[in-house]
Each structure stands twice: as C-alpha cells, then as structure tokens.
Amino acid sequence: GPERFREPALAAARRIGEVVLAHGVLPDGQVAPLYRPRDAAVSTHAPPLRRLDVPAQLARLGALVGDERFTQAARNALAAFEF
C-alpha cells in the first residue's frame, strides 16, 4: 500500500500477532483460525485447511519484523496440520 500507511499497518499487524500468540496458540501447536474482536476469544470451528490462514500471516509477519516467535508458531501449526 501507500508509504504513509505502511508504518501504522505494520504496528497494527504486530499487535494482532501478539494477540494470536497470547490467545490463539493451542496446546497441540495449532493456531486458532477464528477470533472474536471484542475479547480475543478463539474458536476452532473452521474447515481444516482454513486453519492455515492465520499461521501463513504469522510467518509473513515474522519475516517482516524479524521476530522468530511468529515464525515458530507458524511452523508448529504446519507441523500439527501435517501430523
């Protein structure tokens, strides 16, 4: 997008990523695909392939900001999906 929106968008993406790490990483390594905006409540009621949507964005965010936590969560979710 336009240059003037990149910094605020990246900051917002990072905040969303932190919420996903705090609330959406499940004990088996999967990442919840659905979140309620108001309180970050998670749901896993989605088709199995849809469960890779959020990890894909976590991987992208990890590459953009250089934070291995996001990338590792994405790797773990993929491994859980493959299993």
Sequence and secondary structure as in RCSB ss.txt:
>XXXX:A:sequence
GPERFREPALAAARRIGEVVLAHGVLPDGQVAPLYRPRDAAVSTHAPPLRRLDVPAQLARLGALVGDERFTQAAR
NALAAFEF
>XXXX:A:secstr
  HHHHHHHHHHHHHHHHHIIIIIB TTS B SEE TTT  EE  S GGGGGHHHHHHHHHHHHHT HHHHHHHH
HHHHHHH 
